[in-house]
Every structure is written in structure tokens, then in C-alpha cells.
Amino acid sequence: MVVGSSAQDFLQNVPEYQTKLHQQVEQLYDVLDSKGVHLKGKGVSDILNPGAVMKYVGQLFSELSALLANGFLVLLLAVFMALEVGGFPAKLKAVFGPENTKTLQLEKFNTSVREYMAIKTVVSLVTGALVSLSLFVIGVDYPIMWGMLAFAFNFIPNIGSIIAAVPAVLLAVVQLGPGSALAAAACYVVINVVVGNVIEPRFMGKGLGLSTLVVLLSLLFWGWVFGPIGMLLSVVLTMTLKMFLENSEETRWLALLLGPNPEE
């Protein structure tokens, strides 16, 4: 509902954004002309065309709406899977026996995944709330939607926060100018540095992570399998696989290869 109403509101404000962006482009040309750099009328205007920029931003809203619509179906499936988790240990004991090694390993794996998902969800929720509050104070339009985007992409470490920040900062440039855009970018940097490097490792542990290369490869693989939703869930799925591999002596070496560099 938030994304849908934001998309409709944005389409209504497109002429206003185009006018502001056109004024900023003209001011940029004037500044460059005063410095002896003459770019006006040399094809650069095609790149900085306000109509084209607004068209791309509109496409972003449409893609985001479709992404969240598919995400709702995935969330619904996840809810029903979570409801089955409560009785899963009893099923394992009935199949393998209460003291079987496989039962104990799978119970440990089940607990690890639940703890990881709980901590990651709370941390992502805090990130999204801080982003929404910061953009609201700065005056950027649609702060709740940008907070939702930051919440979703916070499940992707290292590069997720950058992807979530780009559209909000670009909108801040068009709506409020370069100064406010720099303030918005600074807020994103501070929030993600504090949450990602201070708060999250304290609760989750430094060893519970993935290498940067594995994150990128998982984005490509799960995105190829499930589309954009697969990219959002890529790290969660890969972390689940890593935790499963850690619970067996035969496959623990694979889990170490997937993780970050171990401390000496």
C-alpha cells in the first residue's frame, strides 16, 4: 500500500521534479561556462535530459512495486514454513530417534537458523527505521518507502546498503539539491557503519558471515534462479546452506570456505 500510493504520488509530481531538475542542469551549465568548460549543445543534454531521468525513476517505482508484490507471496510462504518449524524437532526424533547424531545436528542447525533470522530481521528493522527518520528530517519525499527498501536490502551485506541508498539520494538531488543529497548520503553511511560494524557483530558474532566474493556469487546465482526476489533472499539462503554445512565434520571445510577470513 505504501509503495502503491508513493508511485501514484510520484507520477503526479513528475512535472515538478522535471522542472527542478531542468533548473539544476541549467545552473550546472552556467557554472561550467564560467570555468571555461562549454558543454551545452554538445550532446551532454541528452544524458542530463530531465524527461529521461524521470522516466528511469518511474520505471524504478514500477519495478519496486512488482518486487514487493512477489515478495508478499514469498513472505506468505515463509510464514507457513515458520509455523511448521515448531513441530519439526519432534518429527526428527520420531524418524531418527531422540539420541541420534543426525537429530542433534539438525536441531542445532534449526536453532542457528532461527537465531540468525531473528537477529538479522531486528537489525534490518532498526536500519530501515533510522533511514526513514533521517530522510524525513532532511525532507526527502517517500521516507517510509526508502526505509522499507533499506530494511529489505539490509539482508544483503556489503553491497545491499549501497543499492538501497542510490535511488533515495538521486531523488534528494532532484527534489532538494546537492546539499541535501550529501546529507542523505552521509546518513546512509553513518547508519550502515554503526549498525553493520558495531551493533550487528556484537549480537551475531564476527564469524557468522560470508566472504564478499560469495555474497556476489550468491546474488548472481539466486537471482538467476528466482529473479529479483532471489537476490533479496540470496544471502539468507546461502547462510542457511553454510549453517547446514557447519553441523557436519565432513562438510565443515566447505562452510569455512564460504565464510570470511578466520582470525588467527
Backbone torsions as a table, in degrees:
resi	resn	phi	psi	omega
1	MET	NA	-41.6	179.1
2	VAL	-63.5	-46.5	-178.8
3	VAL	-66.0	-41.4	180.0
4	GLY	-62.5	-46.2	178.7
5	SER	-66.8	-35.1	178.4
6	SER	-66.4	-39.9	179.3
7	ALA	-63.8	-44.0	178.3
8	GLN	-63.4	-42.5	179.4
9	ASP	-64.8	-39.0	179.7
10	PHE	-64.2	-43.9	179.9
11	LEU	-61.3	-34.7	177.0
12	GLN	-69.6	-29.2	-177.2
13	ASN	-95.4	3.7	-178.6
14	VAL	-55.6	-46.8	179.1
15	PRO	-57.8	-38.8	179.7
16	GLU	-66.0	-42.7	178.1
17	TYR	-64.2	-40.1	178.8
18	GLN	-61.6	-41.8	179.5
19	THR	-63.1	-45.5	179.6
20	LYS	-63.2	-43.3	-179.4
21	LEU	-66.2	-38.1	178.1
22	HIS	-62.8	-41.3	178.1
23	GLN	-63.8	-40.4	179.5
24	GLN	-66.8	-38.6	177.9
25	VAL	-64.3	-42.4	178.5
26	GLU	-63.7	-39.6	177.1
27	GLN	-64.2	-37.8	177.4
28	LEU	-63.6	-42.2	177.2
29	TYR	-60.9	-41.8	-179.2
30	ASP	-63.7	-42.2	178.9
31	VAL	-64.0	-43.4	179.7
32	LEU	-66.1	-38.0	177.5
33	ASP	-62.6	-39.1	178.9
34	SER	-66.4	-22.9	178.4
35	LYS	-92.9	1.6	178.9
36	GLY	88.9	9.8	178.6
37	VAL	-105.1	110.5	-175.5
38	HIS	-106.2	103.4	-178.2
39	LEU	-111.7	-15.0	-176.0
40	LYS	-65.1	131.2	179.3
41	GLY	80.3	12.3	-178.7
42	LYS	-114.5	28.0	177.4
43	GLY	91.7	-13.0	179.6
44	VAL	-68.3	-29.9	-179.5
45	SER	-62.9	-26.3	176.4
46	ASP	-67.0	-34.1	179.7
47	ILE	-75.5	-39.4	-178.0
48	LEU	-97.0	30.4	-179.5
49	ASN	-70.2	117.2	-178.3
50	PRO	-58.4	-37.9	179.6
51	GLY	-62.9	-41.3	179.4
52	ALA	-67.2	-39.7	179.5
53	VAL	-63.4	-44.5	179.9
54	MET	-65.6	-32.7	177.4
55	LYS	-63.2	-43.5	179.7
56	TYR	-66.0	-39.5	178.9
57	VAL	-65.7	-38.9	176.1
58	GLY	-61.9	-40.1	176.3
59	GLN	-63.5	-35.6	177.4
60	LEU	-61.1	-43.8	178.4
61	PHE	-61.5	-42.2	-179.4
62	SER	-64.7	-44.3	179.3
63	GLU	-64.5	-38.9	-180.0
64	LEU	-65.9	-37.9	178.1
65	SER	-63.3	-44.8	178.7
66	ALA	-64.8	-37.9	-179.9
67	LEU	-62.8	-45.1	-179.1
68	LEU	-72.0	-28.5	175.6
69	ALA	-65.0	-44.0	175.6
70	ASN	-68.1	-35.1	179.1
71	GLY	-63.5	-31.3	178.0
72	PHE	-63.6	-40.1	177.9
73	LEU	-64.7	-40.8	177.6
74	VAL	-64.6	-41.4	178.8
75	LEU	-62.8	-40.6	178.5
76	LEU	-62.2	-42.5	177.1
77	LEU	-63.3	-41.2	-179.7
78	ALA	-64.1	-36.2	178.7
79	VAL	-62.0	-46.0	179.7
80	PHE	-66.7	-35.0	176.0
81	MET	-65.7	-39.3	179.7
82	ALA	-64.7	-34.4	178.8
83	LEU	-66.1	-26.2	179.3
84	GLU	-81.8	-17.3	-174.2
85	VAL	-64.5	-34.4	-176.4
86	GLY	-58.6	-37.9	-179.2
87	GLY	-95.1	3.4	-176.2
88	PHE	-67.3	-42.5	178.4
89	PRO	-58.6	-38.8	178.8
90	ALA	-64.3	-38.1	177.5
91	LYS	-64.4	-40.5	179.3
92	LEU	-64.0	-41.5	179.2
93	LYS	-65.3	-35.4	178.5
94	ALA	-69.1	-32.2	-178.1
95	VAL	-81.6	-49.5	-172.2
96	PHE	-103.3	-14.5	-174.1
97	GLY	100.6	149.6	-173.4
98	PRO	-67.4	-27.7	-176.5
99	GLU	-107.2	10.6	-179.7
100	ASN	-69.3	144.6	-178.8
101	THR	-61.1	-39.7	179.9
102	LYS	-63.2	-38.5	179.3
103	THR	-63.1	-45.7	-179.7
104	LEU	-64.9	-41.1	179.4
105	GLN	-64.5	-43.1	-179.3
106	LEU	-69.2	-34.1	175.5
107	GLU	-65.1	-40.7	177.6
108	LYS	-64.7	-42.0	177.5
109	PHE	-62.2	-43.3	179.5
110	ASN	-60.3	-44.3	179.5
111	THR	-65.0	-41.1	-179.1
112	SER	-62.9	-43.5	-178.9
113	VAL	-65.2	-42.6	-179.8
114	ARG	-63.1	-43.5	179.7
115	GLU	-65.1	-42.0	179.4
116	TYR	-61.6	-47.1	-177.9
117	MET	-65.4	-38.5	-179.8
118	ALA	-64.8	-48.7	-178.7
119	ILE	-65.1	-44.8	-177.7
120	LYS	-63.9	-38.2	179.9
121	THR	-67.2	-43.6	179.2
122	VAL	-64.5	-44.0	179.7
123	VAL	-63.2	-41.9	178.6
124	SER	-65.5	-37.5	177.8
125	LEU	-64.1	-41.5	176.8
126	VAL	-62.9	-42.5	178.7
127	THR	-60.5	-47.8	-179.8
128	GLY	-62.8	-39.7	179.5
129	ALA	-66.0	-41.3	178.9
130	LEU	-66.2	-39.2	177.7
131	VAL	-63.5	-46.3	179.4
132	SER	-59.9	-45.1	-179.2
133	LEU	-63.9	-42.6	-178.5
134	SER	-64.7	-46.3	-179.6
135	LEU	-67.1	-32.8	176.5
136	PHE	-64.4	-42.4	179.3
137	VAL	-65.5	-40.9	179.8
138	ILE	-68.1	-33.3	179.2
139	GLY	106.4	15.3	179.1
140	VAL	-74.2	137.7	179.9
141	ASP	-66.0	151.8	174.6
142	TYR	59.5	48.6	-178.1
143	PRO	-63.8	-33.1	179.9
144	ILE	-65.3	-40.9	-179.6
145	MET	-66.6	-40.3	177.9
146	TRP	-66.8	-32.0	174.8
147	GLY	-67.1	-39.0	176.1
148	MET	-62.9	-39.9	179.0
149	LEU	-65.3	-41.1	177.7
150	ALA	-64.9	-38.3	176.6
151	PHE	-60.4	-46.2	-177.1
152	ALA	-67.7	-44.4	-174.4
153	PHE	-80.7	-9.2	176.0
154	ASN	-69.4	-16.6	174.4
155	PHE	-70.5	-14.2	176.6
156	ILE	-102.3	106.7	-177.4
157	PRO	-71.0	161.9	173.3
158	ASN	72.9	-59.0	-173.4
159	ILE	-110.4	-13.3	-178.1
160	GLY	-63.3	-40.9	-179.4
161	SER	-66.3	-33.1	178.4
162	ILE	-67.6	-44.1	179.7
163	ILE	-61.3	-41.2	-178.3
164	ALA	-70.1	-27.9	-176.0
165	ALA	-80.5	-29.0	-171.7
166	VAL	-57.7	-53.6	-177.0
167	PRO	-64.3	-36.3	179.8
168	ALA	-67.3	-40.6	178.7
169	VAL	-67.4	-40.0	177.7
170	LEU	-62.7	-40.7	177.2
171	LEU	-65.2	-36.3	177.7
172	ALA	-64.0	-36.7	177.1
173	VAL	-61.6	-47.2	-177.2
174	VAL	-68.9	-42.7	-172.5
175	GLN	-80.3	-44.3	-169.5
176	LEU	-118.6	-16.4	179.7
177	GLY	106.9	171.5	-175.0
178	PRO	-61.1	-36.6	-177.8
179	GLY	-62.0	-46.8	178.7
180	SER	-68.1	-33.5	177.6
181	ALA	-64.4	-40.4	176.3
182	LEU	-64.2	-38.5	177.5
183	ALA	-64.5	-41.5	178.1
184	ALA	-64.1	-43.6	178.6
185	ALA	-62.7	-40.0	178.5
186	ALA	-63.4	-39.2	177.8
187	CYS	-62.4	-43.9	177.7
188	TYR	-59.4	-44.8	-177.9
189	VAL	-63.0	-48.4	-178.0
190	VAL	-62.5	-45.7	-178.6
191	ILE	-61.3	-46.9	-176.2
192	ASN	-72.5	-31.6	177.0
193	VAL	-68.7	-45.8	-178.7
194	VAL	-66.7	-48.1	-177.8
195	VAL	-69.9	-45.5	-174.6
196	GLY	-75.3	-31.1	-174.3
197	ASN	-108.0	-13.1	-178.2
198	VAL	-117.5	-57.2	-173.3
199	ILE	-74.4	-52.5	-174.2
200	GLU	-62.3	-47.6	178.4
201	PRO	-61.5	-29.1	-178.5
202	ARG	-66.2	-36.6	-178.4
203	PHE	-93.2	-29.6	-173.2
204	MET	-98.6	-26.1	-177.2
205	GLY	95.8	139.9	-176.4
206	LYS	-69.4	-28.6	-177.1
207	GLY	-79.5	-12.2	-177.7
208	LEU	-90.9	84.1	-177.5
209	GLY	-164.8	-173.2	-179.5
210	LEU	-129.1	153.0	174.4
211	SER	-70.3	157.4	-177.9
212	THR	-61.3	-40.0	179.5
213	LEU	-63.8	-41.1	179.2
214	VAL	-65.1	-37.6	177.1
215	VAL	-60.5	-45.6	-179.6
216	LEU	-64.9	-44.6	-179.8
217	LEU	-65.8	-37.1	178.5
218	SER	-67.3	-35.5	175.1
219	LEU	-59.5	-45.7	-179.0
220	LEU	-67.2	-43.3	-175.3
221	PHE	-69.1	-53.9	-177.2
222	TRP	-70.6	-28.0	172.8
223	GLY	-65.9	-36.1	176.9
224	TRP	-69.1	-34.5	-177.8
225	VAL	-77.7	-48.8	-171.7
226	PHE	-113.6	-0.7	-178.0
227	GLY	81.8	-155.5	-177.2
228	PRO	-58.1	-36.1	177.5
229	ILE	-63.6	-36.3	176.7
230	GLY	-61.1	-34.2	177.5
231	MET	-67.0	-40.0	178.0
232	LEU	-66.2	-37.0	-176.8
233	LEU	-92.8	1.2	-171.4
234	SER	-59.8	-46.6	-177.2
235	VAL	-70.1	-37.7	177.7
236	VAL	-61.7	-44.9	179.6
237	LEU	-65.1	-42.1	-179.5
238	THR	-69.3	-37.7	176.4
239	MET	-64.0	-37.9	176.7
240	THR	-61.3	-43.6	176.8
241	LEU	-62.4	-41.9	-179.7
242	LYS	-63.0	-43.2	178.5
243	MET	-63.8	-37.0	178.7
244	PHE	-64.8	-40.7	-179.9
245	LEU	-68.6	-31.2	-178.9
246	GLU	-68.5	-20.6	-174.7
247	ASN	-88.3	11.3	177.5
248	SER	-135.4	135.1	179.2
249	GLU	-63.2	-33.6	-177.4
250	GLU	-70.8	-27.0	-175.2
251	THR	-114.3	5.4	-176.4
252	ARG	-65.4	-29.0	179.7
253	TRP	-64.8	-31.8	176.7
254	LEU	-68.4	-38.3	177.2
255	ALA	-63.5	-37.7	177.6
256	LEU	-65.0	-38.1	178.5
257	LEU	-66.8	-32.5	179.3
258	LEU	-75.6	-24.7	-174.5
259	GLY	-84.1	179.4	178.0
260	PRO	-72.4	175.2	179.5
261	ASN	-63.8	125.8	-179.1
262	PRO	-69.8	149.7	176.7
263	GLU	-74.6	147.7	179.8
264	GLU	-68.5	NA	NA
